[in-house]
């Protein structure tokens, strides 16, 4: 009886030393990789949503979004080559005289590099400015940094496409 108890104790101790396998049959390393991939996908979705919110905020001439999501050290380059900091961008959005009938972002591509993300997309806009109709497409790149308060845009570049 004493031998059986010692053998049982030995098997339990040995079992705790072997690589752990969950009920799903994955090793700890596989489980960690799966969690990292899920986290990256969640971050991709969050960044895609930020791009869509950016376009919505521009369409509605709402600066609140930019105050919340754009970093204090933000620098953006407009299609004209003009460089705007966060305050300049917010002022530009507030005094914009464009009325958009549609403004969408498509072809969103997200590249994650630890706590940095580079997001590109295609902006397509139609509307009126100063009584004249316009239709334009631009390629846009935003650089985001992840910090304590979430993703913050720190740089952007907009390139107007011909036509």
N, C-alpha and C positions, 0 to 999 in steps of 0.2 A: 504494500500500500504506500509505504514511504517512497519507494522507487517511482511509482506512478505519479505521485505528487511532484517529485523533483523533475521527472520527464515533462509533465504538463507545464510546470513553471519554465523550464528550459525552452519548450516550443513557443510559449507566449513571448518570452524575451527575444527569441530568434525572430519571430514574426514582426516584432516592433522594430527590428533592425533592418529588415528588408525594405527595398524601395516601396513607398506607399503607392497604392493604386486605388483610385476611387471606384465607386460602384459602376461608373461609366466606362471603366477600363482604361482611363488615361493616366499617364504618369504626371507627377507634379510639374515637370517641365512642359509637357503638352498642355496642361491646364493653364499654366501661366501664359504660354503663347496664345492660346485661345482667348484668354482675357485681354491680352494686349491688342489682338486683332479686333475684338469687340470694342475696346476703348478707342482705337484709331477710327473705326467706322462711325462711332458716335461723334467724334471730333470732326470728321468729314461732313457729317450731316449738319452739325452746328455751324460750321464755316459756310456751307452752302446756304443755310438759312440766313446768315449774316449778309451774304451777297444779295439775296432776294430782298432783305429788309433795307439794304442800302439803296437799291433802285426804288423801292416803295417810298422811302424817305425823300429822295430826290423828286419823285413824281408829285409828292404832296407838299414840297417845299418845307419840310419839317426838319428843324435843326436838332431836335431833342435826341434823335438816334445818334447823331454824330457826337454830341456832347457825351453820351454814355459809352459809345463803342470805340471812338477814336482816341488814341493816346495823346497825352499832352505834348509829346515831341513829334507828332505826325508831320510828315512832309509829303505833299502830293504834286504831281506834274500834270497840268492840263494839256489837251491837244495842241494848244497854242504855244506851249513851252513855258507858260507862266507857272511859277512854283507858289503853292499855298501852304501855310501852316494850318493848324487846327482852327485858330481864330479866324483866319482868312477864309477857310472853307465854310465855316458856320455862317459868316457874314454873307458870303456868296450865295449860300442856300437860302438865307432869309430874304435877300433882295432879288432873287431870281425872278425874271419876268416871263419865264416859259410856262406855258400851259400844255401839259402832256395829255394826249388822247390815249396813248399807250406807251409803256416803258417796261421792257422785260429784259431779263438776263437769261442767257442760255449758254450751252457749252461750258459749264462750270467745271474746272479742273482744280483739284486740291492736291498739293504736295506737302506732306508733313515731315518736319525735321526736328525731332524732339519737341522743344517748346516754341518752335517757329513754324509758320505755315505760309506758303506762297499759293495764292488763289487767283486763277485767271478766269475770265469769262467774256462773253460777247454781249454788249449792250445794244439793244435796238429800241430806238425812240422815235415817236411821231408826235407832232403837236404844232403849236403856234408860238411865235416870239415876235413881239412888236407888230402884231397883225399879219405876219407872214407865216405860211405853213413851212414846216421843216420835217425831214425824215433823215435819220442818220444812224450809222452803226459804228461802234467803237470796240476795240479790244482793250480790256482793262486788267491790270494786275494789282493785287493788294498783297501786302506783307503784314502778317499778324504775329504778335508775340503773346504767348500764354503766361498769365501771371495770377496773382491772388484774386483779382476781380474778373478773371476769365480772359477771353480773347480780346486784344486791343489792336486796331489797325494802326500801323506806324509809318507806312509808306504806300503810295499808289502811283500808277502811271496809266494815263489814258491816251490811246492812239486812235485818232479818227480814221476810219477806213474810207477809201475813195468811193465816190458815187453818192 
